[in-house]
Amino acid sequence: MAMLWKFMRVARYSKTALPPKVRGILVHSRHSSSSKSVPSDFAASTPCSNTVELLGKSYPQDDYSNVTEKILSKVGKNLHNKKHHPLWLIKEQVKDHFYKQYIGRRGTPLFSVYDGLSPVVTVQQNFDSLLIPQNHASRKKEDNYYLNRDHMLRAHTSAHQWDLIHSGLDAFLAVGDVYRRDTIDNTHYPVFHQMEGVRLFSCHELFSNIKDVESFQLFEQGHRTAHKQECHTMEAVRLVEFNLKQVLTKLMTHIFGDGLQVRWVDCSFPFTHPSFEMEINFQGEWLEVLGCGVMEQQLVNSAGAQDKIGWAFGLGLERLAMILYDIPDIRLFWSEDERFLKQFIVPHICQKIKFQPLSRYPPLINDISFWLPSETYSKNDFYELARTIGGDLIEKVVLLDEFTHPKTKKVSHCYRIVYRHPERTLTQNEVHRIHQAIEESAVRELGVEGRF
């Protein structure tokens, strides 16, 4: 995942570790259970070099602006709201489970769902309100898509936590597309989809099943440890942990069926204490589903819920769908091929589906080597350049070799680029033109010295 978010993990598709990632806050809170999606043909345009027009607003560019037209073209697609799309099916399954499983005092669903919140957030929302330090690695331009120094495409759905809590909500799910500059392979894409879950408890709610409730408190003036924040009582933390584990275990059982083996691992993350990784043994693969834990009380307090304690979790919808439906390549979620889309037109959202692969077209492989320009070079810059030029024709980019010249100390990288279209056969001439354009752009845009 390239960005080393130190307090959250997103779902992964195999035993291979996917890097941890970050969490954040919102531009416009909406209080209905569903919001209107932005039409894709109105999503983005760049009329001149110094502004970006996006979702009806104009953003002046500056030295932090790095979002590309290819990424802007994805804004407003809202695959999670496209009926019968696999991401929509996953979202609807989770919504259905929460609506039926958790009922409020008036007989209505306890959790409200927000799936149309704007993906454009402020830097303050995406980082500051989550207590992420100014010098934290997760803020780097190399890992995020910035419109300018003040605005960016959200890197996580937790960018809406603070606003929704501040609006008075105690239990909600927030779903949306998120954007990160990342490596290129069959399980990573610069645009993917997350679902955020948050639940806050008052003292009465948390200890409701305990007889002597008056002797229990949510907060104390104690010390922060690996197991709790300094303001939480140990009893409150344990009950919040227990509730969170129950909620997530029931959800995964609802999605994947009974007979799953769930393993919880305590972690020491700086902003969420304690946190857990939930792993599910599914068809021989360990599935790391999410990052979760007791919410940072300073965030809860600042949002106006000083008398409550709560948990939060994040789900990666693509990772869940890839396993549930046996989809081998994350690029397929963006396919408009009817052979792909028709497989998910089913009468019921919980109907079992096993994806039938389209014809497996052969890959074409080309390598590219160059001397790096300076210490400011980032692999993500090259990945972004390759993705901008080659688009979804590129299946994978791998750093094949790294060499340091013994005399000049100059560093050389050799990358292997695997080209494969998910829906048709590529020709060598077609790939050669793309590869040559990547070579020329790397020299021109990144300042590398080609070894072509």
C-alpha positions in Angstrom: 0.0 0.0 0.0 3.0 2.2 -0.2 1.8 4.6 2.5 2.8 3.3 5.9 -0.3 4.4 7.9 0.7 3.4 11.4 -2.8 3.0 12.9 -4.9 1.1 10.5 -4.9 -1.9 8.2 -7.0 -2.5 5.1 -8.1 -5.8 3.8 -5.6 -8.1 2.0 -6.1 -10.9 -0.4 -3.5 -13.4 0.6 -0.7 -14.2 3.0 1.4 -11.4 1.4 1.3 -8.4 3.6 -0.3 -5.3 2.3 1.0 -2.1 3.9 -1.0 -0.3 6.6 -2.9 2.9 5.7 -4.4 6.0 7.1 -7.7 7.4 8.4 -9.6 10.9 8.2 -12.9 13.5 8.2 -15.6 15.3 5.9 -16.6 18.3 3.7 -20.4 18.2 3.9 -22.2 16.0 6.4 -25.5 14.6 5.2 -28.0 13.1 7.5 -30.1 11.0 5.2 -29.2 7.3 5.0 -28.3 7.7 1.3 -26.9 10.6 -0.7 -27.1 11.4 -4.4 -24.1 10.3 -6.5 -22.2 12.8 -8.7 -22.8 12.1 -12.4 -19.6 10.8 -13.9 -19.8 13.1 -17.0 -19.7 16.1 -14.6 -16.9 14.7 -12.5 -13.8 16.6 -13.6 -12.1 18.8 -16.1 -8.9 20.9 -16.2 -9.8 23.9 -18.3 -6.5 25.7 -17.6 -3.1 24.9 -16.2 -3.6 26.7 -12.9 -7.0 25.4 -11.7 -8.8 22.1 -11.4 -12.6 22.0 -11.9 -14.0 19.1 -9.9 -17.6 18.3 -8.8 -18.7 21.9 -9.6 -15.9 23.6 -7.7 -12.7 25.3 -8.8 -9.4 24.5 -7.0 -6.3 26.7 -7.6 -3.2 24.6 -8.2 0.1 25.1 -6.3 3.3 23.3 -5.6 1.4 20.5 -3.9 -1.0 19.7 -6.8 -0.3 16.3 -8.2 -3.6 14.8 -9.2 -3.7 13.6 -12.8 -6.5 13.7 -15.4 -6.7 9.9 -15.4 -7.4 9.9 -11.7 -9.8 12.9 -12.0 -11.7 10.9 -14.6 -12.5 8.3 -11.9 -14.1 10.8 -9.5 -17.9 10.5 -9.6 -18.0 7.0 -11.0 -19.2 5.7 -7.6 -19.0 2.0 -8.4 -20.3 1.2 -4.9 -23.7 2.8 -5.9 -23.9 1.2 -9.3 -26.7 -1.4 -9.0 -25.6 -5.0 -9.5 -21.9 -4.1 -9.5 -19.9 -6.5 -7.3 -18.9 -3.6 -5.0 -22.6 -2.5 -4.7 -23.5 -6.1 -3.8 -20.9 -6.2 -1.0 -22.0 -2.8 0.3 -25.7 -3.9 0.2 -24.9 -7.1 2.1 -23.1 -5.2 4.9 -25.9 -2.6 5.0 -28.6 -5.4 5.2 -26.7 -7.1 8.0 -26.4 -4.0 10.1 -30.0 -2.9 9.5 -31.4 -6.2 10.6 -28.9 -7.1 13.4 -28.8 -3.7 15.2 -32.2 -2.1 16.0 -32.6 1.1 18.0 -35.0 1.8 20.8 -37.7 3.0 18.4 -37.5 -0.1 16.2 -35.5 1.6 13.5 -32.0 0.7 12.4 -29.3 1.8 14.9 -26.7 2.5 12.2 -27.2 5.1 9.5 -25.4 4.7 6.1 -23.7 7.5 4.1 -22.6 6.5 0.7 -22.6 9.7 -1.3 -20.2 12.0 0.6 -17.8 14.0 -1.5 -14.4 12.5 -2.0 -12.8 16.0 -2.0 -11.8 16.7 1.6 -9.5 19.3 3.2 -6.1 18.3 4.5 -7.2 19.2 7.9 -10.0 16.7 7.6 -7.9 13.9 6.2 -5.0 14.3 8.7 -5.2 17.0 11.4 -8.5 16.0 12.9 -7.2 12.4 13.2 -4.3 13.7 15.3 -1.8 12.8 12.6 1.5 14.8 13.2 2.6 17.3 10.6 5.8 15.3 9.9 4.0 11.9 9.6 5.0 9.9 6.5 1.4 9.4 5.6 1.1 13.0 4.5 3.7 12.8 1.7 2.9 13.9 -1.8 4.3 10.6 -3.0 1.5 8.7 -1.4 -1.6 11.0 -1.8 -3.5 12.9 -4.5 -3.5 16.6 -3.7 -5.5 19.2 -5.5 -3.5 21.8 -3.6 -2.0 22.4 -0.2 -5.5 22.7 1.4 -7.6 20.1 -0.5 -7.1 16.5 -1.6 -8.9 13.4 -2.7 -9.6 11.5 0.5 -7.2 8.7 1.3 -9.7 6.9 3.6 -13.4 7.0 4.5 -12.4 7.8 8.1 -12.0 11.3 6.7 -15.6 11.6 7.6 -15.5 10.4 11.2 -15.2 13.8 13.0 -17.9 15.5 11.0 -20.5 12.7 11.4 -19.8 12.4 15.2 -19.9 16.2 15.5 -23.4 16.2 13.8 -24.6 14.0 16.7 -24.4 10.5 15.3 -23.4 7.6 17.6 -23.6 4.8 15.1 -22.9 5.0 11.3 -21.3 3.5 8.2 -19.6 5.7 5.6 -18.9 4.2 2.2 -16.9 5.7 -0.7 -14.1 5.8 -3.2 -10.6 6.6 -1.8 -7.4 7.6 -3.6 -3.8 6.6 -2.9 -0.7 6.6 -5.1 0.5 3.1 -4.8 2.3 0.2 -6.3 0.9 -1.6 -9.4 -0.2 -5.2 -9.3 -3.4 -7.3 -9.5 -4.5 -6.3 -5.9 -3.7 -2.6 -5.9 -5.4 0.3 -7.8 -5.1 4.0 -7.2 -8.8 4.2 -6.6 -10.6 1.7 -4.4 -13.5 1.6 -2.0 -13.8 1.5 1.8 -16.5 1.3 4.4 -16.1 3.0 7.7 -17.9 1.9 10.8 -18.2 3.8 14.1 -20.1 3.1 17.3 -20.2 5.3 20.4 -21.5 4.3 23.8 -22.7 6.2 26.8 -22.0 4.8 30.3 -25.5 3.5 30.6 -25.4 1.8 27.1 -22.0 0.1 27.7 -22.8 -1.2 31.2 -26.5 -1.9 30.5 -26.3 -5.6 31.2 -24.4 -5.2 34.5 -26.4 -5.1 37.7 -24.3 -2.7 39.8 -24.0 -0.2 37.0 -23.4 2.7 39.4 -20.0 1.3 40.4 -18.7 1.4 36.8 -17.3 4.4 34.9 -16.1 5.1 31.4 -13.2 7.4 32.4 -10.5 7.8 35.0 -7.3 9.8 35.5 -4.9 7.0 34.9 -1.9 6.2 32.7 -1.7 5.2 29.0 -0.6 1.7 28.5 -0.4 -0.8 25.6 -4.0 -1.9 26.6 -5.8 1.4 27.1 -5.7 5.2 26.9 -5.0 7.1 30.1 -8.6 8.4 30.3 -10.4 5.0 29.9 -11.1 2.6 32.7 -10.0 -1.0 32.0 -13.6 -2.3 32.4 -14.9 0.1 29.7 -12.1 -0.8 27.2 -12.7 -4.5 27.6 -16.4 -4.1 27.0 -15.8 -2.0 23.9 -13.3 -4.5 22.6 -15.7 -7.4 23.2 -18.5 -5.6 21.4 -16.3 -4.8 18.4 -15.2 -8.4 18.1 -18.7 -9.6 18.2 -19.9 -7.1 15.6 -17.0 -8.0 13.2 -17.2 -11.8 13.7 -21.0 -11.7 13.0 -20.4 -9.6 9.9 -17.8 -11.9 8.4 -19.9 -14.9 9.2 -22.8 -13.2 7.4 -20.7 -12.5 4.3 -18.6 -15.7 4.1 -20.7 -18.2 6.0 -20.2 -20.3 9.1 -17.2 -22.4 10.0 -14.7 -19.5 9.8 -11.7 -19.4 12.2 -11.2 -15.9 13.6 -7.9 -14.9 15.2 -7.4 -11.6 17.0 -3.9 -10.1 17.4 -3.3 -7.2 19.8 -1.3 -4.4 18.3 0.2 -1.2 19.6 -0.8 1.6 17.3 -0.1 5.2 18.4 -3.6 6.6 17.7 -5.9 3.6 18.4 -5.4 1.6 21.6 -5.8 -1.2 21.6 -6.3 -2.3 17.9 -6.8 -5.7 16.4 -6.2 -7.5 13.2 -9.0 -9.9 12.4 -7.9 -12.8 10.2 -10.2 -15.4 8.6 -9.0 -18.8 7.4 -10.9 -18.9 4.1 -10.2 -21.6 1.6 -6.7 -22.0 2.7 -5.9 -18.3 2.7 -5.6 -16.0 5.7 -7.7 -12.9 5.0 -6.7 -9.8 6.9 -10.0 -7.9 6.9 -9.5 -4.6 8.6 -7.9 -2.3 11.1 -10.0 -1.5 14.1 -10.0 -0.6 17.8 -11.1 1.7 20.5 -11.3 5.3 19.1 -8.8 7.9 20.2 -10.7 9.8 22.9 -9.2 13.1 22.0 -10.9 12.8 18.6 -14.2 11.9 20.2 -14.0 14.8 22.6 -13.1 17.3 20.0 -16.2 16.3 18.0 -18.4 17.0 20.9 -19.0 13.6 22.4 -17.0 14.0 25.6 -19.2 11.7 27.6 -18.9 8.7 25.3 -16.4 6.0 24.3 -16.4 4.0 21.1 -14.8 1.8 18.4 -14.1 2.2 14.7 -13.3 -0.1 11.9 -12.5 0.1 8.1 -13.3 -2.5 5.4 -11.7 -2.7 1.9 -14.6 -3.6 -0.4 -12.5 -4.7 -3.3 -10.6 -7.2 -1.1 -13.8 -8.7 0.2 -15.3 -8.9 -3.3 -12.2 -10.5 -4.8 -12.4 -13.3 -2.3 -16.1 -13.7 -2.1 -16.6 -13.8 -5.9 -13.1 -15.2 -6.8 -12.2 -12.1 -8.9 -8.5 -12.4 -9.8 -7.6 -8.8 -10.9 -8.7 -5.5 -9.2 -8.8 -3.8 -12.6 -11.8 -5.8 -13.5 -14.0 -3.7 -11.1 -13.6 -0.9 -13.6 -14.5 -3.0 -16.6 -17.5 -2.1 -18.7 -17.5 -5.4 -20.5 -20.9 -7.0 -20.4 -19.3 -10.4 -19.9 -18.1 -9.2 -16.6 -21.0 -7.1 -15.4 -23.8 -9.6 -16.3 -22.4 -12.1 -14.0 -23.5 -10.0 -11.0 -27.0 -9.3 -12.1 -28.7 -11.6 -9.5 -32.2 -11.5 -7.9 -30.9 -11.4 -4.4 -27.8 -9.6 -3.0 -26.7 -12.6 -1.0 -26.9 -15.1 -3.9 -23.7 -17.0 -4.3 -21.6 -16.0 -7.4 -18.4 -17.5 -8.7 -16.8 -15.3 -11.3 -16.2 -17.0 -14.6 -13.0 -15.6 -16.0 -13.0 -13.9 -19.4 -10.5 -15.5 -21.8 -7.0 -15.3 -20.3 -5.1 -13.2 -22.7 -1.3 -13.6 -22.8 0.9 -11.1 -21.1 3.6 -9.0 -22.9 6.6 -8.2 -20.8 9.1 -5.3 -21.2 11.9 -4.1 -18.9 13.1 -0.5 -18.4 16.3 0.6 -16.6 17.6 4.0 -15.7 19.9 5.9 -13.4 18.0 7.8 -10.6 18.3 11.6 -10.6 18.7 12.2 -6.9 17.5 11.3 -3.4 14.1 13.0 -4.2 13.1 10.2 -6.5 10.2 8.1 -5.4 9.1 4.7 -6.9 5.5 5.9 -6.6 6.3 8.7 -9.1 7.4 6.1 -11.6 4.3 4.0 -10.9 2.1 7.0 -11.4 3.8 7.9 -14.6 3.5 4.4 -16.0 -0.2 4.2 -14.9 -0.9 7.6 -16.5 0.5 6.5 -19.9 -0.3 2.8 -19.9 -3.5 2.9 -17.9 -5.3 -0.4 -17.3 -3.2 -2.1 -20.0 -0.5 -2.5 -17.3 -1.1 -5.5 -15.0 2.0 -5.2 -12.9 5.2 -3.1 -12.4 7.9 -4.8 -10.4 11.3 -3.4 -9.2 13.4 -6.1 -10.7 16.9 -4.9 -9.7 18.6 -2.1 -7.8 22.3 -1.4 -8.5 24.7 1.1 -7.0 27.7 2.0 -9.1 30.9 1.3 -7.0 32.7 4.4 -8.2 30.0 7.1 -8.9 27.6 5.8 -6.3 24.8 6.5 -8.7 21.8 4.2 -8.3 20.1 2.3 -11.1 16.6 0.8 -11.1 15.4 -1.9 -13.4 11.6 -2.3 -13.6 9.7 -5.1 -15.2 6.3 -4.0 -16.7 3.7 -6.7 -17.4 1.2 -5.6 -20.0 -2.1 -7.5 -20.3 -5.5 -6.3 -21.2 -8.2 -8.0 -19.2 -10.6 -8.2 -22.2 -8.6 -8.6 -25.4 -5.2 -9.5 -26.8 -2.5 -6.8 -27.0 -0.2 -6.6 -30.0 3.6 -6.2 -29.6 3.5 -3.0 -31.7 0.8 -1.5 -29.4 2.8 -2.3 -26.3 6.1 -1.1 -27.9 4.5 2.4 -28.5 3.3 2.6 -24.9 6.6 1.4 -23.5 8.6 3.9 -25.5 6.3 6.7 -24.3 7.0 5.6 -20.7 10.8 5.7 -21.4 10.6 9.2 -22.9 8.3 10.5 -20.2 10.5 9.1 -17.4 13.5 11.0 -18.8 11.5 14.2 -19.3 9.3 14.2 -16.2 11.4 12.4 -13.6 14.9 13.5 -14.7 16.2 10.0 -14.9 19.1 9.0 -17.2 17.9 6.2 -19.5 19.7 2.9 -19.9 17.4 1.9 -22.8 
